[in-house]
Amino acid sequence: MTTDTKSAHITPVGGNVFVDLGFDPSEAAALQANSNRIIAGKIAIKEQLMTELAQWVVTNKLRQADAARLLGITRPRVSDVINKKTPNFTIDALVDMLSRIGKRVTFTVA
């Protein structure tokens, strides 16, 4: 028995997955705009959390290896935080790192 692992269709870069799923073009555009807004909001939250972590490293004059040990992550992951590689982290993971260094994270829902 074999399993077909080929994708039937891949949405091209810059394409609209909602159009590909069969939504009316105007509805697809609205769905894509909403999706992009949500993604941008999540990226902004991650960047803010990463900025706090990076500032902590600088303020405490830590080497990345020392920061990694205190944060409970690897040195390359510290580099990813400092360089704001947002796709590599969840918000939860970043909040956990901040908690490990005694920083309290609060959210406001508007």
C-alpha positions in Angstrom: 0.0 0.0 0.0 1.4 3.4 -0.9 0.3 6.9 0.2 0.1 9.8 -2.2 2.1 12.6 -0.6 1.9 15.0 -3.5 0.0 18.2 -3.0 -2.8 18.7 -5.6 -2.3 22.5 -5.4 0.0 25.0 -3.8 -0.9 28.6 -3.5 1.9 30.7 -5.0 3.7 33.3 -3.0 1.6 36.5 -3.0 -1.5 34.4 -3.9 -4.7 34.2 -1.9 -5.4 30.9 -0.3 -9.0 31.9 0.2 -9.5 32.3 -3.6 -7.9 28.8 -4.0 -10.4 27.4 -1.5 -13.3 28.7 -3.6 -14.3 31.8 -1.8 -15.8 34.7 -3.9 -12.9 37.1 -4.8 -14.2 40.0 -2.7 -14.8 37.7 0.3 -11.4 36.1 -0.2 -9.8 39.5 -0.2 -11.5 40.4 3.1 -10.5 37.1 4.7 -6.9 37.6 3.6 -6.8 41.1 4.9 -8.2 40.0 8.3 -5.7 37.1 8.4 -2.8 39.4 7.6 -4.0 41.8 10.4 -4.0 38.9 12.9 -0.6 37.7 11.8 0.9 41.2 12.0 -0.5 41.6 15.6 1.1 38.3 16.7 4.4 39.3 15.1 4.3 42.6 16.9 3.7 40.8 20.3 6.6 38.5 19.6 8.9 41.4 18.6 8.0 43.2 21.8 8.8 40.2 24.0 12.1 39.6 22.1 13.1 43.2 22.6 12.6 42.8 26.3 14.8 39.6 26.3 17.5 41.3 24.1 17.6 44.3 26.4 18.0 42.0 29.4 21.0 40.4 27.8 22.6 43.8 27.1 21.7 45.3 30.4 23.2 42.4 32.3 26.3 42.2 30.0 25.7 38.6 29.3 27.3 36.4 26.7 24.8 34.5 24.6 26.0 31.2 26.2 25.3 32.6 29.7 21.9 33.9 28.7 21.1 30.6 27.1 21.9 28.8 30.4 19.7 31.2 32.4 16.8 31.1 29.9 16.9 27.3 29.5 17.6 27.4 25.8 20.5 26.9 23.4 22.9 29.6 22.4 21.7 29.6 18.8 18.1 30.2 20.2 19.4 33.3 22.1 20.8 34.5 18.8 17.5 34.0 17.2 15.8 36.0 19.9 18.2 38.9 19.6 17.8 38.9 15.8 14.0 38.8 16.2 13.5 35.6 14.2 9.8 35.6 15.1 8.8 32.5 13.1 11.1 30.4 15.3 9.2 31.1 18.5 5.7 30.9 20.0 4.4 33.7 22.2 4.2 31.1 25.0 7.9 30.2 24.7 8.9 33.9 24.9 6.7 34.5 27.9 8.2 31.4 29.5 11.8 32.8 29.0 10.8 36.1 30.5 9.3 34.4 33.5 12.6 32.5 34.0 14.5 35.7 34.4 11.9 37.2 36.8 10.0 39.4 34.3 6.2 39.5 34.6 4.3 39.7 31.4 0.8 41.2 31.3 -1.6 41.6 28.4 -4.3 44.2 27.9 -7.2 43.4 25.7 -8.6 46.4 23.9 
